[in-house]
Each structure stands twice: as structure tokens, then as C-alpha cells.
Amino acid sequence: MYKTFFNLTRNPFELTPDPRFLFSTRRHDEALAALYYGVRRHKGFVVVTGEVGTGKTLLLRCLLQLLQQSKDVAYAYLFNSLLSPTEFLQYILADFGLPSSGKNKSEMLFDLSQFLIARGQKKLSTVLIVDEAHHLSAEILEEVRLLTNLETAEDKLLQIVLVGQPELDEKLDSTGLRQLKQRIAIRARLDPLSESEARGYIERRLRIAGADDQASTIFSPTAITAIYHHSRGFPRLINTICENALITGYAREMRSISPDVIEDVATDLCLGVVRPNAGHKTDGHSEVDIQRAINALLDLYTLHESDTNTPEVRTSERK
């Protein structure tokens, strides 16, 4: 509807987590590098947390895309964590292409261990990725801890990635899960964007959508300040505000979105202003290792941005 009016070739502010729209900030680079480094170096257990709308699922989609480019990686991707322990194991086996129907827990664990041992002997990587992990019950988190016992004398046979909201941090920091917490090799957190990052985020999405030289003029500087004020730097809210603002701008025939439009949109969306969370540093991993991983990933970003026909990431891949 508004794409022709603003000379865009695609919708710049879709809410779907498209890896082509990944915006590189230090926190996002560190988190993605931590995920990729933890998996490829067989660290065993990696945790990334962040508030709603900070880009966790997009980060996971980028990780999955990177893993799909590797011929030696098989992964199970669990995006519904509201399961019983038995359903949890059944889902994992099914996503790895292993039969689970009619089997009890001990039989499923045996089959999974044999699968992991066979892959480990071939120097292949196997990954379990759990999105929305803050919903995992204490029972399933205990199952996760037991799965970390699947290892050889030299290596972890199953790499486990948990991604979720800050409630996951609270669970992992609880006394009852202290054994699981001690096994976390890498732990990182995503925070909202700063105002300057929000400006770059908006302009980058507009450029990808075809705005080119107009990317810095479609939203006036004062409009971007208003967007940041109402979104508090959360990418998902930025997308929602900008999408509605472009629709309103088109309806009013405004080539440049003013702060008045943003205020109207914020009112319609019932957006209030609350104090943003304080920054939370990453911990549990070497800064030198992470910097090396970031450098490698930046090369991948460059290749990724040059490929406009990158296929969408599949929900799961069975190997």
C-alpha cells in the first residue's frame, strides 16, 4: 500500500524474524558469536536471554542459517517449550529423525545416546536449540541437565542452546538448579538498542527495502527520537511503530514522517513509557575467544548481505 508512495521494494518493518534484516550491534554480535562459538567448539551448554522484543528469535534464525551452511551439524529446534518430560524427549528424537512412538523414557534416552555417540565418532556436531526456554519446567530443566552428561572423556556429544526471557535467568540462578547453572559454559544477554543504534536500525531496514538515499529522510530526526522514546529501544516495538507510521504517512501524503505522526501512532497503540532495564554484561566466556568469533561472523555478515536470494531458514533439519 505505502511501498510505491515511499519508493520501497518491500516491507521494511515486518515482524517476522528475517535474517536479512539482522542489525549488527556489539551486544547482538557478542550473543551470536557466543552461540556460534559455543556450538562449533563443543562447549556443551550456552544460554542467551533478553527482554521481549530484543531480537532473540531473529538471532536464533541467523544461527540456524549459519549451521545449515555447515555439512557436519545436525540440530533439533524446539520452539514450544510447554511440554511434559516425555513429550520433550519425543520431540527431540523426532527432530533428529529417530523413531520414538511406543517407546518409554529409558528406550528413548538409549536411542538418543547411541545416535550421539555414532555422530561423535565421526567428529560431527549435534545441537539441541530451545527457544522460549523460560517456559521450561523444573522437570524439563533437570532433563536438560542430564542430557549434558552425554559426553566422552574429551568432548560434549550434545550441544545445548537455551534462549529465553529474563525469567530463564531467574530459574537458572535458583538454588534448586545450581547443578545446571554450574554447567553453563557461555552466558550472554541481549539489551534494547541505544538511540543512535535505533536510528541506524531504522535506516538500515529502509535501505534493504529499497529506500537508498531516502533512508535518512523518510523519518525526520525528531520522529526517530520520538520512536525511540516510545519503543525504549526494543526492535519489535520499533518495527510496529514504524510500520504504522508509514501507513499513516501514506494516508496523509507525507513524504517525511513527522514526530506528530509518531505521537498519534503511539497513542493508538497505547504505548506508555517505562524505565528501561539496566544493562547486563555477558559472562562465562573469554573476551578474546568471543572477539575472534565476532571477526569471523562479520565476514559471514558481508557474504550474507550480498546474497539477496538467501532462502528462508527452515524450522528444523533432519540429518
N, C-alpha and C positions, 0 to 999 in steps of 0.2 A: 504493500500500500504506500509506504513512505519511501521505499528504496529508490524509485525513479526520481522523486522530488529532490532527494539529497544526493543523487548520483551514486548510489551504492549498488553493488552487485549481489549482495547477500545480507542477511540479517546479522548485524554486528553484536547483538546482545542476547542471543539465545541462551536459555538456562541450561541446555544440555551440555555435559562436560566434554567438549570437543578439544582434543589435544592440540589442534592447530591454533587455538586461542590461548595457549599457556603463556602467561606473562611472567617473565623472569624477575624475581626479587631475590635478595640474599636469603631470606627465610625459606622461600619456595625452592631455591636452588639447593640449599643445605638439606632440606627434607627429602627432595627427590634423590639427591646424591646419597643420602643416608640409606634410603630404601634400596637403591640400585647396588650400592657398595655392600650392604648387608647381605643381599641375596647372592651376588656374584662371588663374594669372599666367604660364603657359608658361615656367617656369624651366628645363625640359628634363630634369633628372636629379635625382631625390630618393631618398635611402636612409634606411631605418629599420631598426635592429637591436635585438635583445633576446634574453635567455636563453629557453630552452624554458619555455613556460607563463606568459609575462608578458602575453599578450593581443595578440600581433601580428596573428593571423588575424582576431580579433574587430575590431580596429582597421581592417583592410582591408575587412571586411564593412560597417562603418559608412561608410567612404569610398565603396564601391561603391553603397551606398544613396543617399548624397548625390549621386553622379554620375548615378544613374538619374533623379533628380529634375530634372536639367538636360537640356534638349532639344538642346543643342549639343555634347554629349560622346558619343563612341563609344570603347569600350575593349576591349582583349583582355586576358583574365585567365589567366595561366599559373600553374597550381598544381603542375605536375610539371616540375621543372627538370632532371631526369635525361634529357636529350635530346641528340642529336647536333646540330651546327650546322644541318644541312639540316632535320631534324625541328623544330628551334626556329623556323625561318622558315616552315615549312609550317603549324605550329600557329598562329602569329601571323596569317598570311593567312586561314586557315580561320575564326578567331575574328572577324576583321573582315569575313567574308562574301566573301572573294576566292578564286577558284579557284587551286589550287596543284598539282593532280595532273598528273604528267608534265612539270613544268617544272623547269629547272635553277636553280641559285642566282641567276645573273645575271638570269634572267627573273622570278624571284620578287621580287628586290630592285627591279627596274624597276617591276613592278606595284604594289609597296608604295609606292614613291616617288611614282608618279602618283596613287595613292589619297590620299596625304598632301598633295600639292600641291593637288589638287582641293578637299579639305576646308579647307586653309589659305586658299585664295582666297575661300572662303565664311565665313571667320572662325570655323570650327568647331574644336573641340578633339579631339585623338586621343591616347589614352593606352595604353601598354603597362604592365601591372602583373604583376610576377613575385613570387609567394610562394615561400617556401623557397629564396630566391636564394643561400643559402650553398652549395647543391649545384651551382651553375653551374660548369662547367669553365672553364679559362682561355680555351679556344677560343670558347666562347659569350660570355664576358665581353668578348672582343675584338669579337665581332659586335655586342654592345650598344654598345660604343664607336663603332663605325662607324655604327650607327643614329642616334647623336647628331649625325652630320654632316648629317642630313636637316633642312635649315633654309633660311630665306630670309635676306635681309640684316637683317630686323627681328625675326624670330621663329623659335622652335623648332617644327618641324612635328610632332614626336612627343615626347610627354611620357613619360618612363620612370620607373617606381617600382619599386625593388628592396627587398624586405622579407625579412629572414632572421636567423639566429642570429649571435652574435659572430664566428664563423668568417668571415662575409662581410666584417666589418671587417678581419680579418687579410689576406684576399685583396686587398681594395681598397688596403690600406696597403703591399702588397708592391711591390718595385722594378719588377717586370715589368708592373704595371698602373698605373704612375704617371700615364700619359696619361689613363686612365679616371678616376682619382681627381681629377685637376685639373678635370674636367668636372662634378663633383658640385656642384650649386647649393645643396642643402639636405640636411643630415645630422642625424639625431636618434636617440636611443636610449631604449628602454623599460627601466625597472628594476622590481624587485619592490616590492610595497606596504609601507608602514610599518605598525606595529602599529595605530595609530589608523585608517589607511586600510583595513586588513584588517577592522577592526570595522565601519566604515561600509559596506564592500563586502558583508559578510555580511548586515547588517541591510537594506540596500537590496534585495538579491536576495529576502530573505524578504518584504519589503513588496510587491514586484512580484508575488510568488507568492500574495499574499492574506493575509499574516500581520497586517498593520496594526499595532495597538497591541502585539501579542505579539512583534513582530520583535526587540525588545531583550531578551526574556526566554526565548526558545526555547533560546538558547545562553547559559549563565551567563558573566559577565565572566572568570572563571578558565578556563572552557572556551575562550573566544576567545583568551586568552593562550596556551593550550596549542596551539590550532590554528595560531596564528602561529609558535610555536616549531617545530612540525614542518613547516609549509609554507614557512617562511622568507619569507613574503610573496608567493609565486607563486600567482596566481589559479587556475591549473589544479589545483594541489595543494589549495588551499583548498576548491575545489568537490568534489574527490574525498573529502577528509576529512569535510566537512560532510554529503555525501550518505550516506556510510557511517554517520556518527554518528546521523543521523535514522533510518536503518533500525534501528540498534541501540537507540536510544531508544524507538522504537515497540515493538520486541520486548520491552523491559524495562518498558514502560508508564511512561516518564519524560517528564513534560511539559516539563522543562527539562534540557538536556544538561549533564552534569557533566564536569569535567576527566578523571575516571576513564574515562569513555566514550571521550574523545579519545585517551587513552593506549592503550586497548585497540585502537582503530581504527588508530592509528599503528603499533602492534606487528604487527597483522595485515597492514598494507600495507608492512611492512619499511621504514619511513621513518626514516632517520638524520638527524642534524643536522650540517650543514656550514656553514662561514663564508660568508655571503652576499657577492656581488661588491660591490666599491666602486662608488659612484655614478659615472656617466659623464655629463658635461654635453653638451648639444646644441651644435652649432656650425654655421657656414656660413650663417647666415641672420640677418636683423635682428630683434632682440627686439621692436622697435616693430611691424614687419610681422606677426610671429607673434602678438603681443598683440591686434592688430586682427582677425586671423583667428580667434583664440580667442573674442573677443567675439561675432563673427558665428556661430560654431559653437554657442556656448551658447544662442543664440536657436533654432537648429535642434534642440538637445537638448530644449528646452522643448516645441517642437511635436511632437517625436518621442515624448516620454514621454506626451503627452496623447492620442496615437493608439494605442489598444490593438489595432487591427486592421491594423497595418502588415504588408504582405506580406513574405515571406521574400526575401532577396536572391538573385537568380539567379547561377549560376556565371559566366555571360557574357551579353553583349548585343550583338547584331549590328545595326549601323545602316548 
